[in-house]
Amino acid sequence: MKNIFTLVLLLSTLSFYGQDKKVSFLNLVGNNIQVPSGCEAQSEYEMQACDGTSIKWDYYTDDMLSAVFDATISAFAESNSSKTEVTFTSFGEQLKGYKFKMGTTYQYFLKGKIKDQALMINLGTPKDISKTDDLDGFLSLFFDEAS
């Protein structure tokens, strides 16, 4: 009986401590953004399939940002001719990049600096964002303006 109790205690401890901690806030260069209800973040830097929209960002040095961004855009442009320049504003900072139409969705790659931190944002959404009014829902938590 003692062995059974020990085994149950051990298994319950492992299951309790082995659970992943749910991410409640995204961290965009120190700006905390609450994960919307019904959505789930993969990490503090990535949210997948929230109302059909996914967003992820990576931090780089200035030199690395240009190299990674250019390589990403070149790879997408090879297989997709719908490349359009876009500009977004996030937390008062301008981010420039490109939009690609991919079937029924749009892929946005943006680069710039927020709080002097170089970053690239990868946004996939069914929305064609061409003006600020298109930034509804949780996208308005990330971006102030779009053009």
N, C-alpha and C positions, 0 to 999 in steps of 0.2 A: 504494500500500500504506500509506503514511504517513497518507493521508486516511481510509482505512478504520479504522486503529488509533485515530486521533483521534476519529472518529465513535463507535466502540464505547466508548471511554473516556468521552466526553461523555454518551452515553445511560446508561451504568451509573452514572455520578455522579448524574445527574438522578433516576434511579429510586431510588437509595439515599437521597438527601436529600429526595426528594419523598414518601417513605412517612410515613404518620401514625404518631405515637408511640402505642403501646398504653398505655392507662391501667390501672395495676395497683392503685391505691388511690383510693377515694372520699374526699372531704374534707368532713365535716360539721362546720363551725365548728371546724376544727383537729383534729378527731377523725378519724384515718385508719382507714378500713375497707377491708380487702382485698377486691378483686373476687373473688367465688367462682369456683372452677374451673368452666369451661364457660359462664361468663357474660361479657359484654362491656360495658364502660362507654362511654357516648357522650362523657362528660367527667368531671371530678372531682365533678360535681354531678348526674349522671344515669346511671341504668342501666335499659336497656329489655329487656323479655322475658326475664328470668332466671327459669327455672322458672315461666313464666306471670305473673311479677310485675315491675312497673316502678315505679321510684321516682325522684323528682326534687325538688329544693328550690331555692328562690330566696331571696336575702337582700334585706331592705327596711329602710327607716327605720320607726319606729313608726307614723307617720301613713300612710305608703304601704301598710304591711302591712294595716291595717284596711280601707282603701279597696279594695285588690286582693282581699283575702279575701272581703269582703262582696259585691263584684261577681261573683266566681267562684261563690259559694254561691247567689246569686240566679239566675244563669244556669242552673246545674244544677237548682235547685229548680223552675224553670219547666217543664222537660221531664221531671221525675222527682219522683214524690210519696213516694219511700221514704227521705226524709231522717231520719237518726237521729244524735243527739249521741253523740260518742265522746271519750274522753280517753286519751292515750298518754303515757308517760314515756320521754324520750330523754336519755341521759347525765345523769340526775338531775333534769331539768327537765320540767315538765308542759306538754304540748301539747294544746290543745282544738280540736275541729272537728266535722266531720260525715262520715257514711258514706252513700253512695248505692248502691243495688243497680242494676246496669246489665246486664240479661240474666243471663248466667252469671258475671259478675264484679262486684267491689265497688270503688268509687272512694272514697278517703279524702282529705279535705282537712283539714290540721292547721295551726294557727298557734300561735306562742309564741316564746319566747326560749331559746337555748342559749348559755351564756357571754356573756350580755347582748347577743347578736345576734338581732334580730328576723328570723324566717323563716317561710316557708310550705312545707309538704311536701305533695306530690301523690303518692299511692300508689294504684296499681291492681293488684288481685290477685284470683285466683279464690277466695281464702279469706275467709270471714266471720269477721273478728277481733272477738270480743266479750269475750275474757278473756286474761290473760297467757299461759295455756297454748297459745293459738292462734298465738303468736309463735315459730314454729319455723324452722329453716333460717336463711337469711341475714337474715331480719327481726329475729331476736334480736340481731343485731349493731347494729341501728339503735335498737331499742326495748327498754326494760327491763320495762315494764308496759303493759297495755291494759285498758280497761273501757268 
